[in-house]
Amino acid sequence: MIEPPGRLEHELGEYLRERYAIDATLTRLGSERDETYRASLASAEDLIVKVCAFDEPRDLVELQLAAAAHLARATTVPVPVAVPTPEGRAITRWERSGGLPVRIVYVISCLPGTSLAERWPSPEQAERVGAVHGEVTSALADFRHPAAARQLLWDLSGLAELADTITPPRAQTRLAAHVVSHFTRFVLPVAEGGARQVVHGDYSVHNVLADPAAPGFVTGVIDFGDVHIAPVLYDLAVAVSNLLDHRLADPWSLASAHVRGFLSARNVPPAELRALGAAAAARCVQRALISQWRATADPTRTEYVQEHSRHDWVRADAAIQTLGTATEHFLAAT
């Protein structure tokens, strides 16, 4: 259901004043499924307000907040934490007038810094981002939540089925088939037989905040909407796929720096490192296919999803052409 322009923001402002005692100016941010707002307060730090999709299960929202809270307790990684109502509720049900569906709402802290997607990191910075990724992954290894064993569209395990469901652009048909076939033959058996745990699920340049002037460079890890149980190899492939630079003869230079940092905090067996390049190529194809489908299903989010996937076909092509180079980089990173 598409909201009339301005209606949601106006009603949400009133709801925040009544339930959260928050009086703020709301600025809408891009998001894939929910409605996300930056709440600017006159005398306090900004906050982030999430209005979940109509069909979002409550247990998945609880999973996201619980994972972030676990990291806040177990690590020094800056993560957004829940801002409760005066009664102490982290999640509320927004019962709207006019017969509109109930929406789940929660408020979290807003972290400083800007998205890595807005600046290409140096190799040293990419290594630091990778080290934080490894720290997050290590800390989540002992995190438990009943909703973590969810079925997720973004799980690479289902790539073959996804490729059978969504037809790629005609110019990319052969590339998609080649990447999916290679993934099924050489990556899937390694990943499914390797380490499996709760992972962030979307540790990418879009979900890491940074400030070159800040100690440690990384100022925040955000968006826990894809937290689930999956092979660690797939989670690392998400980050690597976003650091591929198809414009270079060696597209893996920044990706290898990320892996080097990751390995300083979390071990990955050589067999999985050998499969990582192909897994990253598969992630590019997966992201391109899902973005294509999402843009068609919900035209209001076309700009957002295409911004996140506009280079994925050329990245997948560059990756699959240079798998030998990737393997050399990743094994050397140990």
RANORZI-V600434 format. One record per run of one state. SS is the DSSP state (alpha for helix, beta for strand, coil for the rest). FROM is the first residue (numbers start at 1). TO is the last residue. If there is no record, write none. Layout:
ss->SS from->FROM to->TO
ss->SS from->FROM to->TO
This chain:
ss->coil from->1 to->6
ss->alpha from->7 to->20
ss->coil from->21 to->23
ss->beta from->24 to->29
ss->coil from->30 to->34
ss->beta from->35 to->41
ss->coil from->42 to->46
ss->beta from->47 to->51
ss->coil from->52 to->57
ss->alpha from->58 to->74
ss->coil from->75 to->78
ss->beta from->79 to->79
ss->coil from->80 to->81
ss->beta from->82 to->82
ss->coil from->83 to->91
ss->beta from->92 to->94
ss->coil from->95 to->102
ss->beta from->103 to->109
ss->coil from->110 to->113
ss->beta from->114 to->115
ss->alpha from->116 to->118
ss->coil from->119 to->122
ss->alpha from->123 to->140
ss->coil from->141 to->145
ss->alpha from->146 to->148
ss->coil from->149 to->155
ss->alpha from->156 to->165
ss->coil from->166 to->169
ss->alpha from->170 to->192
ss->coil from->193 to->195
ss->beta from->196 to->199
ss->coil from->200 to->207
ss->beta from->208 to->210
ss->coil from->211 to->217
ss->beta from->218 to->221
ss->coil from->222 to->227
ss->beta from->228 to->231
ss->alpha from->232 to->243
ss->coil from->244 to->252
ss->alpha from->253 to->263
ss->coil from->264 to->269
ss->alpha from->270 to->297
ss->coil from->298 to->298
ss->alpha from->299 to->309
ss->coil from->310 to->311
ss->alpha from->312 to->321
ss->coil from->322 to->322
ss->alpha from->323 to->332
ss->coil from->333 to->334
